Amino acid sequence: MTGISPTDSVMAIRNAILQKNAALRDVAQTGNVGAGSAVGTNGATAPGGFTDALKSALEQVNGLQNQAGEAAASFERGETTDIAGVMLAKQQASVSFEATLQVRNKLLSAYKDIMSMPV
């Protein structure tokens, strides 16, 4: 395992999401004051946008799942006897996946709400 604790990586994902929410809120507030088309263009091309944060979070979840799978396979082959480490890796991957799944569900719900709004 790496020197990064499971709590640190989950907190890093949480902080990234909170930062992106604040950035999106700022863009939405300036969009109400300024021209709508310019804000849409800036929001789509801004570096480090929501898409990058989501992609980074998904890559972290994938990495955690790969580490958990490797730890379990290593334990099954008898290369390690640290069952606590294996179970911790499995739980970390499970929690991060569940958190990502909940974010996805909220995004889909928001999308459905927006699409059902009258024009």
Backbone as a chain_set.jsonl record, in Angstrom:
{"seq": "MTGISPTDSVMAIRNAILQKNAALRDVAQTGNVGAGSAVGTNGATAPGGFTDALKSALEQVNGLQNQAGEAAASFERGETTDIAGVMLAKQQASVSFEATLQVRNKLLSAYKDIMSMPV", "coords": {"N": [[0.832, -1.19, 0.0], [0.286, 2.336, -0.383], [1.694, 5.383, 1.081], [-0.424, 6.97, 1.685], [-3.235, 7.408, 3.64], [-6.45, 5.717, 3.914], [-8.445, 7.435, 4.809], [-7.401, 9.945, 4.205], [-7.459, 9.946, 1.375], [-10.198, 9.752, 0.831], [-11.069, 12.097, 2.028], [-9.716, 13.899, 0.406], [-11.045, 13.55, -2.024], [-13.567, 14.426, -1.239], [-12.994, 17.116, -0.599], [-12.24, 18.042, -3.13], [-14.665, 17.832, -4.496], [-16.215, 19.645, -3.034], [-14.82, 22.027, -3.613], [-15.256, 22.22, -6.37], [-18.023, 22.488, -6.38], [-18.248, 25.016, -5.159], [-16.96, 26.555, -7.091], [-18.678, 26.186, -9.269], [-20.958, 27.367, -8.216], [-20.089, 30.018, -8.02], [-19.746, 30.601, -10.744], [-22.369, 30.353, -11.585], [-23.554, 32.463, -10.181], [-22.253, 34.722, -11.273], [-23.112, 34.382, -13.821], [-25.779, 35.111, -13.741], [-25.583, 37.843, -13.6], [-23.937, 38.719, -15.728], [-23.48, 38.315, -19.334], [-25.183, 35.582, -20.736], [-24.223, 33.81, -22.757], [-21.427, 34.15, -22.791], [-20.674, 33.23, -20.294], [-21.367, 30.559, -20.461], [-19.544, 29.687, -22.389], [-17.099, 30.181, -21.068], [-17.394, 28.483, -18.842], [-17.391, 25.994, -20.05], [-14.842, 25.722, -21.109], [-13.106, 26.109, -19.062], [-10.17, 25.342, -17.263], [-9.656, 22.464, -15.208], [-12.287, 21.837, -14.54], [-15.615, 20.692, -13.622], [-15.906, 18.245, -14.917], [-13.272, 17.286, -15.012], [-12.805, 16.933, -12.275], [-14.681, 14.971, -11.661], [-13.783, 12.896, -13.304], [-11.254, 12.465, -12.178], [-12.018, 11.597, -9.616], [-13.321, 9.205, -10.28], [-11.155, 7.779, -11.323], [-9.619, 7.516, -9.009], [-11.297, 5.888, -7.459], [-11.317, 3.615, -9.062], [-8.599, 2.935, -8.883], [-8.438, 2.318, -6.14], [-10.114, 0.081, -6.059], [-8.658, -1.655, -7.679], [-6.333, -1.942, -6.1], [-7.443, -3.204, -3.861], [-8.3, -5.589, -5.01], [-5.822, -6.657, -5.803], [-4.623, -6.958, -3.28], [-6.303, -8.877, -2.117], [-5.929, -11.015, -3.881], [-3.221, -11.495, -3.444], [-3.298, -12.311, -0.784], [-4.797, -14.644, -1.07], [-3.035, -16.207, -2.542], [-1.176, -16.658, -0.648], [0.923, -14.975, -0.207], [0.887, -12.896, 1.544], [-0.032, -12.353, 4.962], [-1.623, -10.57, 6.16], [-4.571, -10.11, 7.012], [-6.153, -8.102, 8.023], [-5.284, -5.794, 6.675], [-6.056, -6.471, 4.096], [-8.847, -6.617, 4.355], [-9.352, -3.988, 5.113], [-8.577, -2.622, 2.79], [-10.5, -3.63, 1.02], [-12.88, -2.638, 2.209], [-12.4, 0.104, 2.029], [-12.39, 0.466, -0.751], [-15.011, -0.283, -1.25], [-16.512, 1.666, 0.164], [-15.707, 3.998, -1.143], [-16.677, 3.461, -3.704], [-19.442, 3.34, -3.208], [-19.893, 5.997, -2.413], [-19.301, 7.333, -4.793], [-21.298, 6.253, -6.382], [-23.56, 7.36, -5.16], [-23.149, 10.068, -5.732], [-23.411, 9.969, -8.495], [-26.115, 9.174, -8.662], [-27.348, 11.464, -7.591], [-26.614, 13.356, -9.5], [-27.968, 12.353, -11.76], [-30.585, 12.614, -10.856], [-30.758, 15.408, -10.595], [-30.403, 16.113, -13.276], [-32.713, 14.965, -14.414], [-34.644, 16.506, -13.119], [-34.068, 19.046, -14.166], [-34.546, 18.607, -16.876], [-37.273, 18.173, -16.816], [-38.349, 20.62, -16.349], [-40.495, 23.292, -17.263], [-40.215, 25.157, -20.3]], "CA": [[0.0, 0.0, 0.0], [1.026, 3.587, -0.416], [1.758, 6.102, 2.335], [-1.646, 7.754, 1.849], [-4.233, 6.639, 4.382], [-7.764, 5.712, 3.268], [-9.18, 8.629, 5.209], [-6.87, 11.084, 3.46], [-7.914, 9.921, -0.013], [-11.628, 10.069, 0.828], [-11.18, 13.524, 2.329], [-9.255, 14.629, -0.775], [-12.149, 13.501, -2.979], [-14.611, 15.297, -0.69], [-12.556, 18.504, -0.754], [-12.296, 18.376, -4.554], [-16.071, 18.025, -4.844], [-16.649, 20.906, -2.433], [-14.216, 23.114, -4.378], [-15.956, 22.313, -7.655], [-19.344, 23.058, -6.093], [-18.078, 26.453, -4.929], [-16.64, 27.169, -8.381], [-19.908, 26.193, -10.057], [-21.837, 28.366, -7.609], [-19.573, 31.316, -8.427], [-20.05, 30.776, -12.16], [-23.818, 30.567, -11.697], [-23.863, 33.804, -9.69], [-21.794, 35.696, -12.259], [-23.927, 34.18, -15.01], [-27.021, 35.864, -13.59], [-25.298, 39.261, -13.765], [-23.333, 38.969, -17.036], [-24.101, 37.73, -20.512], [-25.319, 34.137, -20.593], [-23.414, 33.041, -23.691], [-20.024, 34.22, -22.412], [-20.473, 32.386, -19.126], [-21.409, 29.178, -20.933], [-18.286, 29.4, -23.052], [-16.051, 30.114, -20.061], [-17.603, 27.309, -18.012], [-17.079, 24.78, -20.797], [-13.423, 25.613, -21.42], [-12.308, 26.396, -17.87], [-9.358, 24.198, -16.856], [-9.961, 21.955, -13.888], [-13.721, 21.949, -14.347], [-16.335, 19.611, -12.965], [-15.606, 17.004, -15.626], [-11.964, 16.814, -14.551], [-12.946, 16.472, -10.892], [-15.398, 13.703, -11.696], [-12.884, 11.903, -13.891], [-10.24, 12.178, -11.168], [-12.648, 10.794, -8.569], [-13.528, 7.867, -10.816], [-9.85, 7.13, -11.405], [-9.224, 7.148, -7.65], [-12.113, 4.736, -7.073], [-10.798, 2.486, -9.823], [-7.321, 2.571, -8.28], [-8.709, 1.657, -4.863], [-10.65, -1.246, -6.343], [-7.54, -2.474, -8.163], [-5.488, -2.256, -4.948], [-8.161, -4.183, -3.044], [-8.232, -6.861, -5.73], [-4.452, -7.166, -5.71], [-4.385, -7.383, -1.903], [-7.037, -10.125, -1.919], [-5.246, -12.063, -4.646], [-1.968, -11.766, -2.737], [-3.652, -13.09, 0.406], [-5.227, -15.964, -1.528], [-1.837, -16.945, -2.961], [-0.355, -16.901, 0.529], [2.072, -14.075, -0.213], [0.758, -12.034, 2.716], [-0.929, -12.882, 5.991], [-2.257, -9.409, 6.775], [-5.995, -10.111, 6.664], [-6.721, -6.793, 8.373], [-4.973, -4.902, 5.566], [-6.894, -6.861, 2.952], [-10.224, -6.208, 4.639], [-9.379, -2.529, 5.083], [-8.549, -2.222, 1.378], [-11.812, -3.959, 0.453], [-13.864, -1.699, 2.733], [-12.096, 1.425, 1.46], [-12.88, 0.444, -2.13], [-16.466, -0.346, -1.202], [-17.042, 2.965, 0.593], [-15.482, 4.982, -2.206], [-17.606, 3.146, -4.786], [-20.777, 3.752, -2.787], [-19.943, 7.456, -2.456], [-19.364, 7.694, -6.207], [-22.622, 5.868, -6.843], [-24.506, 8.349, -4.656], [-22.952, 11.29, -6.525], [-24.023, 9.685, -9.794], [-27.569, 9.206, -8.49], [-27.761, 12.859, -7.411], [-26.474, 14.019, -10.802], [-29.073, 11.912, -12.605], [-31.8, 13.222, -10.333], [-30.728, 16.821, -10.969], [-30.609, 16.161, -14.719], [-34.131, 14.704, -14.666], [-35.388, 17.686, -12.661], [-33.85, 20.126, -15.123], [-35.206, 18.265, -18.138], [-38.718, 18.229, -16.668], [-38.772, 22.008, -16.151], [-41.111, 23.897, -18.456], [-39.352, 26.161, -20.919]], "C": [[0.873, 1.248, 0.0], [0.992, 4.249, 0.944], [0.514, 6.932, 2.608], [-2.676, 6.883, 2.563], [-5.571, 6.693, 3.654], [-8.568, 6.97, 3.594], [-8.717, 9.845, 4.422], [-7.394, 11.109, 2.029], [-9.406, 10.236, -0.112], [-11.829, 11.558, 1.093], [-10.727, 14.371, 1.138], [-10.353, 14.663, -1.836], [-13.256, 14.451, -2.534], [-14.245, 16.767, -0.889], [-12.611, 18.943, -2.212], [-13.735, 18.636, -4.986], [-16.585, 19.338, -4.279], [-16.082, 22.109, -3.182], [-14.93, 23.301, -5.708], [-17.358, 22.867, -7.469], [-19.259, 24.563, -5.906], [-17.79, 27.169, -6.242], [-17.883, 27.249, -9.262], [-20.892, 27.225, -9.518], [-21.405, 29.77, -8.011], [-19.899, 31.609, -9.889], [-21.538, 31.052, -12.343], [-24.195, 31.965, -11.237], [-23.417, 34.869, -10.679], [-22.588, 35.563, -13.548], [-25.233, 34.932, -14.933], [-26.812, 37.345, -13.837], [-24.836, 39.557, -15.186], [-24.116, 38.333, -18.157], [-24.101, 36.214, -20.389], [-24.41, 33.358, -21.517], [-21.943, 33.06, -23.309], [-19.736, 33.316, -21.222], [-20.478, 30.927, -19.548], [-20.115, 28.783, -21.607], [-17.162, 29.264, -22.041], [-16.182, 28.875, -19.206], [-17.203, 26.034, -18.731], [-15.58, 24.622, -21.011], [-12.523, 25.854, -20.216], [-11.479, 25.164, -17.488], [-9.723, 23.76, -15.445], [-11.434, 22.037, -13.555], [-14.305, 20.728, -13.661], [-16.031, 18.267, -13.611], [-14.281, 16.425, -15.166], [-12.039, 16.273, -13.13], [-13.642, 15.119, -10.846], [-14.514, 12.591, -12.257], [-11.807, 11.499, -12.89], [-10.809, 11.302, -10.055], [-12.874, 9.367, -9.037], [-12.218, 7.095, -10.938], [-9.36, 6.694, -10.034], [-10.005, 5.929, -7.169], [-11.617, 3.488, -7.788], [-9.473, 2.009, -9.238], [-7.501, 1.846, -6.957], [-9.253, 0.25, -5.072], [-9.56, -2.183, -6.853], [-6.623, -2.881, -7.016], [-6.14, -3.316, -4.066], [-8.121, -5.562, -3.705], [-6.851, -7.487, -5.665], [-4.142, -7.667, -4.309], [-5.081, -8.709, -1.625], [-6.356, -11.274, -2.655], [-3.935, -12.456, -3.97], [-2.23, -12.618, -1.495], [-4.033, -14.512, 0.018], [-4.053, -16.822, -1.968], [-0.918, -17.256, -1.793], [0.87, -16.013, 0.603], [2.055, -13.124, 0.972], [-0.207, -12.678, 3.701], [-1.683, -11.771, 6.695], [-3.721, -9.319, 6.345], [-6.645, -8.772, 6.983], [-6.47, -5.786, 7.257], [-5.829, -5.191, 4.349], [-8.327, -6.391, 3.169], [-10.361, -4.686, 4.628], [-9.393, -2.018, 3.642], [-9.899, -2.491, 0.711], [-12.88, -2.968, 0.916], [-13.659, -0.306, 2.167], [-12.619, 1.506, 0.032], [-14.404, 0.445, -2.158], [-17.078, 1.002, -0.835], [-16.864, 4.008, -0.504], [-16.412, 4.731, -3.392], [-19.019, 3.593, -4.442], [-20.93, 5.272, -2.827], [-20.065, 7.94, -3.899], [-20.74, 7.373, -6.79], [-23.677, 6.872, -6.384], [-24.377, 9.68, -5.408], [-23.601, 11.124, -7.892], [-25.543, 9.762, -9.704], [-28.075, 10.634, -8.338], [-27.662, 13.634, -8.724], [-27.612, 13.631, -11.735], [-30.392, 12.531, -12.156], [-31.875, 14.699, -10.716], [-30.985, 16.986, -12.465], [-32.087, 15.952, -15.061], [-34.989, 15.895, -14.247], [-35.268, 18.83, -13.657], [-34.586, 19.85, -16.42], [-36.734, 18.33, -18.014], [-39.24, 19.637, -16.421], [-39.423, 22.543, -17.415], [-40.222, 25.02, -18.992], [-40.003, 27.508, -20.957]], "O": [[2.053, 1.2, 0.345], [0.343, 3.751, 1.864], [0.411, 7.544, 3.671], [-2.954, 5.76, 2.141], [-5.81, 7.608, 2.866], [-9.284, 7.497, 2.742], [-9.528, 10.678, 4.019], [-7.737, 12.175, 1.517], [-9.83, 10.917, -1.045], [-12.663, 12.201, 0.456], [-11.286, 15.439, 0.887], [-10.567, 15.693, -2.476], [-13.815, 15.191, -3.344], [-15.084, 17.569, -1.299], [-12.983, 20.079, -2.507], [-13.995, 19.56, -5.757], [-17.309, 20.066, -4.957], [-16.78, 23.106, -3.368], [-15.18, 24.432, -6.123], [-17.837, 23.633, -8.305], [-20.091, 25.307, -6.425], [-18.309, 28.259, -6.487], [-18.114, 28.261, -9.924], [-21.584, 27.886, -10.293], [-22.245, 30.62, -8.308], [-20.283, 32.726, -10.234], [-21.922, 31.888, -13.16], [-25.067, 32.596, -11.837], [-24.146, 35.835, -10.902], [-22.723, 36.535, -14.292], [-25.756, 35.357, -15.964], [-27.743, 38.043, -14.237], [-25.283, 40.531, -15.792], [-25.245, 37.876, -17.979], [-23.099, 35.63, -19.974], [-23.865, 32.332, -21.109], [-21.263, 32.051, -23.494], [-18.671, 32.703, -21.15], [-19.678, 30.137, -19.047], [-19.633, 27.666, -21.42], [-16.354, 28.34, -22.133], [-15.17, 28.262, -18.867], [-16.727, 25.091, -18.1], [-15.09, 23.496, -21.087], [-11.299, 25.808, -20.341], [-12.02, 24.062, -17.399], [-10.058, 24.584, -14.595], [-11.796, 22.282, -12.404], [-13.583, 19.852, -13.185], [-15.912, 17.258, -12.916], [-14.168, 15.218, -14.952], [-11.406, 15.265, -12.815], [-13.247, 14.232, -10.091], [-14.506, 11.476, -11.737], [-11.484, 10.318, -12.77], [-10.148, 10.366, -9.602], [-12.645, 8.421, -8.284], [-12.179, 5.891, -10.685], [-8.756, 5.63, -9.897], [-9.437, 5.036, -6.54], [-11.511, 2.422, -7.181], [-9.251, 0.805, -9.112], [-6.801, 0.872, -6.678], [-8.89, -0.671, -4.341], [-9.537, -3.363, -6.505], [-6.18, -4.027, -6.954], [-5.465, -4.223, -3.579], [-7.932, -6.576, -3.033], [-6.718, -8.699, -5.493], [-3.473, -8.688, -4.153], [-4.511, -9.577, -0.964], [-6.223, -12.373, -2.117], [-3.586, -13.636, -3.935], [-1.469, -13.538, -1.195], [-3.647, -15.471, 0.686], [-4.073, -18.039, -1.785], [0.022, -18.038, -1.936], [1.771, -16.273, 1.4], [3.098, -12.6, 1.362], [-1.085, -13.449, 3.317], [-2.317, -12.007, 7.723], [-4.071, -8.56, 5.441], [-7.578, -8.352, 6.299], [-7.36, -5.002, 6.927], [-6.273, -4.276, 3.655], [-8.945, -5.832, 2.263], [-11.379, -4.159, 4.18], [-10.134, -1.091, 3.315], [-10.382, -1.672, -0.071], [-13.692, -2.51, 0.113], [-14.625, 0.391, 1.858], [-13.225, 2.507, -0.352], [-15.013, 1.104, -3.001], [-18.052, 1.432, -1.452], [-17.764, 4.807, -0.761], [-16.884, 5.679, -4.019], [-19.717, 4.159, -5.283], [-21.978, 5.779, -3.228], [-20.84, 8.851, -4.191], [-21.276, 8.136, -7.594], [-24.591, 7.199, -7.142], [-25.38, 10.338, -5.688], [-24.263, 12.037, -8.386], [-26.188, 10.35, -10.572], [-29.117, 10.983, -8.892], [-28.518, 14.465, -9.028], [-28.162, 14.487, -12.428], [-31.215, 12.924, -12.982], [-32.933, 15.186, -11.115], [-31.704, 17.897, -12.876], [-32.645, 16.668, -15.892], [-35.946, 16.251, -14.935], [-36.253, 19.505, -13.956], [-35.184, 20.755, -17.002], [-37.419, 18.523, -19.019], [-40.449, 19.833, -16.296], [-38.951, 22.274, -18.52], [-39.568, 25.733, -18.231], [-39.408, 28.467, -21.448]]}, "num_chains": 1, "name": "protein.A"}
